[in-house]
Amino acid sequence: MKNSILIVLATFLLVSFTLPNKADWAKTGHRATGEIAQKYLTKKADRKIKELLNGHSLAFVSNYGDEIKSDKAFWKYSAWHYVNFPFDSTYEASPKSENGDIIQAINKCVSVLKNPESSREDQVFYLKMLIHFVGDLHQPLHVGLSEDKGGNMFQVQWFKKGTNLHHVWDEDMIEFYNMSYTELATNTDELSPEELRKIQSGTIIDWMYESRELCKDIYAHTKVGEKLGYRYMYDYMDTVRMQLQKGGIRLAVLLNEIYK
C-alpha cells in the first residue's frame, strides 16, 4: 500500500514538471484582446473570420492555444508561445530554438492564412493560434529570459501568497483587477488618431522589442521574494491594460491584411 502511494505521488510530480506551462495572459486577458481586435476588423475580414469560426468571435477562440496544451499531439507547439534571449543581446543575434518561438509562430500562421492553397482545417487551426500568439506577444514575460523560464522560476509573493513573476503578469494582476473581459475591452484608453496610427505601425519584430523593453523594466523594479500588492498594481496595471489594448489593435492589423 505504501509503495503504491509513493508510485502515484512520483507519477504526479513527473507529470507536473513535464507538462507544458499553463495559461498566458490567462483566459480573461486573451478574451479581452480578442474582443478589442473585433472592433477594429474591416467588414471583409470580419465576414471571413466568422465563416471560418462558424460564427464565433475572436474572444471565444482566443484561449485555444492554451486549451490544446493538455493534448500530447500538440505539445510540439509549446515553444511557440514565447521567445527568450539575454538582455544584453538581440533576437537576431541569439540562437534560435529548434522547436520554434513566438516570432516564427506568428509568421507561420500568417503564411498559412495568406496561402490560397491552405486547407480549411489548416486555416481554422492557424487562425485560432494566431489570435492567441498575438496576445502572448504583448505579455512582457513572454519575451523574457531562458534561465528563469520567462519568470516562471522568479519567486515572489502576491498579497502574501507564494507565486511567480510570470503568473503575476499572466493572471494575478488581471484577476485582482476584477473586471470581465468585456469590461476590460470596453474600458480601453481613448486614443487620438496619431496614437492609434503609432500602435498600428511597425512589424512583429518591433512589437516584440516593445514588450522586451517592458520586460527589462519589470526585472529592474522587481526583486526575488518581494511582497507584491497594491503598490505593484498601481505601478503596472495601466501597463497591463495598454498591452491588452495594443495586442487587440495589432491583431486586427494582421487579420485585416490577411483578409483584405
N, C-alpha and C positions, 0 to 999 in steps of 0.2 A: 504493500500500500504506500509506504514511504517513498519507495523507488518510483512508483507511478506518479506521485505528486511532483517529484523532482524532475521527471521527464517532461511533464506537462508545463512546469514552470520554465524549464530550459527552452522548450519549443516556443513558448510565448515570447521570451526575451529575444530569441533568434529572429522571429518574425518581426518583432517591434523594431529591431535595429536594421533590418534589411529591406523593409517596405519603403517605397519612395516617400519623400517628405509630404506632409499634408497640405492643406489649402494655402493659396496665395491670394492676398487681399481678402481672404475669407469670402463667404458667399455674398454678404451684403455689399462689399466693395466691388466685386466683379459685376454684380447686378446693377449697381449704380452707374458704373462705367458704360455698361450696355445700354441702359436707359438714357443716359446723356447722349450717347452716339446716335440713338434712334432719332433724336430731334434735329440732327444735322445731316441726315441722309437726303439725297436727292430722291425725287419720286421714282425715277428709274431704278436706282439702287434698292429702294425700299420694296418695290414690286418684286424684283428678282430674289431678294433675300427672303421675303415671305413665301415665295414659291418654293425655294429650297428648304426652308424650315417648316413647311406645312402650316404657315400662318403664325408661327411662334415668333416672339420678339427676340431681339438681341439679348436682353436681360434674362430671358427664360433659358437660353442655352449657354449663358456666359460661364457657367461653372463646369461645363462638360469636360474641359481639360483636366480638372481635378477629379471628377467623378470616375473617370476611366482608370485612375491610378490603382484601383483595387483589383483590376484585371491584369494578370501577368502578361497577357498578349500585348498590352500597351505600355509595359514598363520601359520599352526602348525609347519612349518619348519623354522620360523623366528629366533628362538633362536639357530638354528644350525650354524649360520654364525659367532659366536663369543664365547668367554668364558671370564668371568670377575671374578676376585677374588683379595683380598687385596695384596698390595705389600709386606707386611710382612708375607704372608702366602704362601702356595703351592697349586697347583691344587689338589693334592692327599688329602690334609688335609681340603680343603674347601668344604662346602655343594654343592651338585650338583643340578642344575636346573631340576625340574621335566619335563621341556619341552625339555631337552637335551642341548647340547653345541657342539662346533665345533669338539672337540675330539671324542665325541660319534658319531657325524655325519659322520666323515671320517671313523671311524671303521665300522659303519653300512653300508656305501657304499661299502667298501672293502669286507665285509662279503657277501653282496648280490651278488656282481660281481664274487666272487670266488665260489659261490654255483651253481653247475650244474643244480639244480632244479629250479633256478630262472626263471621266465617267461621272454620272450624277452622284454615285456613292462617294467618290473622292471629293467632289465639290462640297457636299454636305459636311463631310468629316473635316476637311481643311478650313472651311468657313467657321465651324464651331471652334476649332483650335485657334484660328487667327483672332477671333473675338476674345478668347481667354488670354492669349500671349500678349496682346497689346496692353491688356490690363496689367499683366505681370511686369511688363517693361517699365511701367510707371510706379512700381513699388520699389523704392530705392535699394532695399536689401536684396533684390534680385539682380543687382549689378554690384555684387559685393566681393568678398574675399573667400578664397577656397579654404584657407586654414581654419576658419571657424564655420565653414559651410553656410556662408551668407548670413551670419549672425545666429544660426541655429545653435551654436555652441557658446554663444556670448550670453552668459547667465546674468539675469537681473531680477529685480522684484517689481511686480506691478500691484500697487496698493497692498503691499505686504505678502503677496503670493508669488511663489517662485515661477519664473517663466524665462523666456529668452528674447533677445532683441528682435529677432526675426518675427516671432509671434506677436510682439508688441505692435509692430508695424503691419503685419498681416491682419490682425484681428482685434487685439486688446483695445487699442485706441478707438477704432470704429465702433466696436460693440459698447464701449463705455459711453461714447457719444450718444448712443441710444436713439438713433434715427433709422427708419426703414430705408431701403434702397431708393424708394420713390421720393421720400422726403429729402434724401441727400441729393438726388438728381434734380429735384425741383428747386432746392435752395442753393444752387451754384452761384458763384460770384457773377455780377453783371460785368460784361466785357465790352470795351469800346471796339469799334471796327478794327482799329490798329492793333489792339491787344489780341483780338481773335485771329487776325492775319498772322501775327507773330507765332502764336501757338500752332497754327495750321502749317506753317512753313517748316523747312528743314527735312532731313532724312531720318530713317530709322536709327542710323548711327548717331545723328545729332541728338535725337530724343534719348538714346541710351546714355550718352555722355551727360545729359542734363540730370538724369536720375543718378548718375555716378557722382556728380558734384554734391547732390543731396546726401548720398551715402557717406561721402567723406565728412560732411558736416555733422552727420549723426554720430559717427565714430569719434569725432573731435569733441563732442559735447555729451558723451555717454560713457560711464565707467563700468567695468565689470563688477557685478554685485550691487550696483546702485539701486536705491529705492526710488522707483519712478511713480508718479501720481499726477496730482492736479497741475503742478508746475510743468511737467512734461507735456501734458495735454495743452496747456496754454502756449507753450513754445512751438509745438509741432502739429496740432490738429488742423490749423489752416493750411499747412503744407500737405497733409493727407487729403483734405478736401480738394485742393487745387490739382493734385496729382490725379485724383479720380476724374476731375473735370477735363484735364488735358488728355488723359487716356481716352475718354469718350469722344472728344473732338477729333483727335488724331485717328482713332479707329474709323470714324466716319470719313476722314480724308482718304484713307486706304480703300475703304469699301466703295466710295464714290468714284475713285479712279479705276478700280477693277470693273465696276458695272456701269461705266459711262456710255 
